[in-house]
Amino acid sequence: MTTNPAGRDVSAVIDVTKPSVARVYDLALGGKDNYESDRVVYRQIMEILPEVPEWAKENRRWLQRAVGWMAREQRIDQYLDLGAGLPTAQNTHQIAQSENPAARVVYVDNDPSVIAHGRALLMDNERTDFAAADFTRPAEVLADPAVKETLDFSRPVGLIQALVLHHISDLDEVVAYQAEYLDRLPSGSCVAISHACNPRDGSEAATLAATFEEKFQPHFPSLRFRTPAEIATLFGDLELVDPGLVRLFDWHGPGIEVDDTPADHYRDAASRFLVCGVARKP
Ligand SMILES: C[S@@+](CC[C@H](N)C(=O)[O-])C[C@H]1O[C@@H](n2cnc3c(N)ncnc32)[C@H](O)[C@@H]1O
């Protein structure tokens, strides 16, 4: 029997024979909510990109900096985190609430493991809620009771899309539903995106990204690495704040000097594997 943190039997809803993106990613972060089907995929990925655990952690460190900046510098006190993943250390609500204890967060995910295990863990405080929904359906997400009751769309909102948009294969489709989210955001809102990148420039980074994507295909056919230009379209016509669309460890927020590059030990090709940016709605 598989039980969730509230002690409920969730064996019926979680198919342990099929790998889950949420669980494979959680494995890279050192989490325990995974099964042999997830570990098989993870081992294959590690053969071509042994830096994967470092990258998963780097993404979480970027999330921390991006949400910290929005909360501190932009005074944003409400967040919609799409494709939240399994709860780990320093989730969006912990980051935002460490800046402002009144901050509110709604997490959205459609993976049965995240729904079963995550809801209980994430609902550890009254200003955090969870919507079991498909983020490619903005109308449904925005009409979800958790979203409607927790967030006030007449004030700035932080929209978080960390390592999620590359799970939708059709770029036009992503751009279309992004437009619906961006349209609904009031002035002063911010959008934070991290995304798998293939520069498609014949470089070693491009070869590595293509190999990774190919290895993932049989398990997660909708995964798409995109060029920086394609990823930039996901912000619609919003302007990126400095330093723009960059490697994860290069984003520290506008005007923040970085004296050392924590990623000196990464292979150059692997360092271009994930990019991120934050845009603000004027
Ligand atoms: C790689 S994890 C990223 C987790 C987290 N955002 C982070 O950066 O640490 C991708 C997450 O997106 C979720 N996801 C993928 N497609 C989704 C969809 N259409 N609707 C809702 N969640 C989705 C997966 O279930 C998974 O939890």
The ligand as a Gaussian input file, in Angstrom:
#p B3LYP/6-31G(d) Opt

LIG

0 1
 C       10.384000      19.203000     -13.751000
 S        9.029000      19.385000     -12.676000
 C        9.283000      21.047000     -12.088000
 C        8.802000      21.249000     -10.662000
 C        8.991000      22.665000     -10.113000
 N        8.294000      23.641000     -10.907000
 C       10.445000      23.045000      -9.995000
 O       10.947000      23.783000     -10.848000
 O       11.113000      22.617000      -9.051000
 C        7.673000      19.593000     -13.821000
 C        6.294000      19.576000     -13.148000
 O        5.297000      20.021000     -14.081000
 C        4.143000      19.211000     -13.921000
 N        3.357000      19.264000     -15.151000
 C        3.757000      18.888000     -16.406000
 N        2.761000      19.102000     -17.278000
 C        1.720000      19.622000     -16.580000
 C        0.416000      20.082000     -16.938000
 N       -0.013000      20.039000     -18.208000
 N       -0.405000      20.567000     -15.955000
 C        0.028000      20.628000     -14.662000
 N        1.265000      20.224000     -14.264000
 C        2.096000      19.724000     -15.211000
 C        4.704000      17.833000     -13.626000
 O        3.739000      17.003000     -13.011000
 C        5.872000      18.182000     -12.704000
 O        5.462000      18.199000     -11.369000

